[in-house]
Amino acid sequence: MKRLILADNQAIFRAGAARVLALEDDIRIVAQCDDLPRLISAVDGVRGAVILVSSSMKADLPALVAQAHALDSRVILITENNEVLTDEVAAPLDGIVGRNISGVDLLDCVRRVARGQRCHQRTNVTTMQATDAVGTRVRDRLTPKEMQIVALIVQGCKNKDIANQLGTKEQVIKNYLRSIYDKTGVSDRLELALFTIHHRALSDAATKVGNLLQMKSA
């Protein structure tokens, strides 16, 4: 049984990854962490685990890898879209994957790392261009208000929170979501968040809108 620690401060992505991993008979998620103190505590408390951690956690990666290796654990880093890692940072890591990784490839990487192999996956130019085409097409179909809602969904906000932030009613947000689901071809908010994260052009647009909303609410 492969024990796994999942650390990501993006709640929707963490939930999606957990759902994929938890379906496997040979993998058991022993901890889910949304901040650094929980991650450090989990790493200390489990020996021989695979640690799947996002770069957005802003962990001290050399220290984390050293801590993990001392306990016979291994570290896979989830990188953000277009993120660049130096060779110095990448070299000690047991695995590197992007947020746009498929469920099948994520499982394969976890299993390979658990066996002591290295798994450094790099998105090639062809895949990035194909992803951009899909993301751009969907992004252009969404209205500015719909894009705001998508950005807040990715941040893990509930309908009530979104309604309060946008100054409208919860039922209005539900109506917008039905339109967004139709345009993106997804069926629920989890699929919407994962779809957005997996498509670079759409993810970049949502990040920009999300940052603007945070500035306005500050």
C-alpha positions, -999 to 999 in steps of 0.1 A, spaced: 0 0 0 14 33 -11 8 60 15 4 95 1 4 130 16 -15 155 -6 -6 192 1 -22 220 -20 -38 253 -9 -61 252 -39 -91 233 -24 -108 224 -56 -77 209 -73 -68 191 -40 -103 176 -39 -101 165 -75 -67 149 -72 -79 132 -40 -109 118 -57 -87 103 -85 -61 89 -61 -86 75 -36 -102 52 -61 -70 31 -64 -67 0 -42 -29 4 -39 -29 40 -27 -41 54 6 -42 91 13 -30 95 49 -31 133 50 -44 163 31 -28 196 39 -37 232 30 -9 250 47 27 245 56 24 237 93 0 208 85 24 196 58 55 196 80 35 178 107 23 152 83 57 146 68 72 141 103 44 117 113 46 93 83 76 73 72 79 60 36 52 82 20 49 99 -13 44 136 -8 25 154 -35 29 191 -29 20 221 -50 45 249 -56 18 274 -46 23 262 -10 56 282 -11 74 255 8 112 255 13 117 227 -12 153 218 -3 144 216 34 112 196 26 131 171 4 158 167 30 131 161 57 113 136 35 143 117 24 155 113 60 122 95 67 124 74 35 97 95 19 97 110 -16 85 143 -30 66 151 -62 61 188 -70 30 201 -87 40 231 -108 18 259 -119 11 267 -156 43 281 -173 63 278 -141 100 276 -146 122 256 -122 159 260 -120 181 229 -122 192 234 -87 156 233 -74 145 205 -97 174 181 -92 166 168 -56 129 163 -64 117 127 -70 89 139 -93 77 170 -111 43 173 -127 21 202 -140 -14 210 -129 -26 201 -163 -15 165 -158 -42 138 -165 -54 115 -138 -38 85 -156 -4 102 -158 -6 114 -122 -13 78 -110 16 65 -131 40 91 -117 30 84 -80 35 47 -86 69 52 -103 81 75 -75 69 50 -49 91 23 -65 121 46 -62 121 59 -98 123 95 -108 94 111 -127 101 145 -141 73 153 -166 76 183 -189 48 197 -210 59 197 -246 52 226 -270 26 206 -290 5 199 -259 7 235 -247 -5 248 -280 -34 224 -281 -44 233 -246 -41 270 -254 -65 265 -284 -92 249 -262 -87 274 -233 -88 304 -257 -120 292 -273 -138 287 -240 -124 319 -225 -137 339 -255 -172 324 -250 -175 335 -214 -189 370 -205 -169 392 -180 -193 383 -152 -190 346 -160 -152 348 -159 -154 365 -125 -175 335 -112 -151 310 -127 -122 328 -110 -140 326 -76 -149 290 -82 -112 281 -87 -104 299 -54 -129 275 -37 -157 300 -30 -192 288 -24 -222 303 -43 -232 324 -13 -196 338 -10 -196 346 -47 -230 363 -45 -218 385 -16 -185 394 -34 -203 403 -66 -232 421 -50 -260 399 -62 -282 370 -51 -272 333 -48 -299 323 -73 -284 346 -99 -250 329 -94 -267 295 -99 -282 308 -132 -248 320 -143 -233 286 -135 -258 268 -157 -247 290 -186 -210 284 -177 -215 247 -176 -231 247 -210 -203 267 -225 -175 247 -210 -192 212 -213 -188 204 -176 -214 192 -152 -204 206 -118 -182 231 -100 -154 206 -94 -152 197 -131 -153 235 -139 -124 242 -116 -103 213 -129 -111 222 -165 -100 258 -159 -68 248 -142 -60 223 -170 -63 249 -198 -36 275 -197 -53 304 -215 -84 300 -194 -64 296 -162 -43 327 -169 -75 347 -175 -91 335 -143 -60 343 -123 -59 379 -136 -96 384 -129 -92 368 -94 -63 391 -86 -85 422 -96 -113 410 -75 -90 406 -45 -76 441 -50 -112 455 -51 -122 437 -19 -90 447 0 
